[in-house]
């Protein structure tokens, strides 16, 4: 188990890596930029990042507005806080996997900053599916959409660590390479803490069974992205890591909306 001071440092570095939230400079003094250990705090960082948008969602839902508006506002705030980091990865991966003739062509497309049709469609579907799922959850218990948003943030960031650790880098350089491959212990801690955080967050609103089923389906989504990345480019990139986060978040929320 990590000691509290080390984990706080990892949490701060994870927030700096995953979001645009301001992080005190002291947490990065003498740091080489690697997050191979800090990834263990990704699920906790995900919850903190999603906490603000979740609060906005809960407050707006209390105004008895149509659920679509509060959900879209909350997702907008979340996207601003993350700088659309994961959405960018999803779009680039969709363009590369969808339009790439071979491995090198796919990697070249993924490096291009311009968005193609596959990427645009992936972004539209990502926002539409998450909006629909959260709006459906809003028709049940009042706190469920906000709690679900934070739980999905934890689960999806734990699974992106798993994807990152499961594959070699598809490129000799890049953001993922510079950040370092997750250590095995950090990967295990990230997955365990993600599951526990999701359960703790959602238990006040639903029974454990829907949460566990939604988590299992989210894991299958992450596995699907991982197998696709292996087949298409032979490894991971920063884009496939982001795509894994998006796919698992979408599936977790959609499954929860259908099961809970």
ABEGO torsion letter per residue (X at the ends): XBBAAAAAAAAAAAAAAABABBBBAAAABGBAGBAAAAAAAAAAAAAAAAAAAAAAAAAAAAAGBBAAAAAAAAAAAAAAAAGGAAAAAAAAAAAAAAABABAAAAAAAAABABBBAAAAAAAAAAAAAAAAAAAAAAABBAAAAAAAAAAAAAAAAAAAAAAAAABBBABABEAAAAAEBBBAAAAAAAAAAAAAAAAAAAAAABBAAAAAAAAAAAAAAAAAAAAAAAAAAGEBBAAAAAAAAAAAAAAAAAAAAAAX
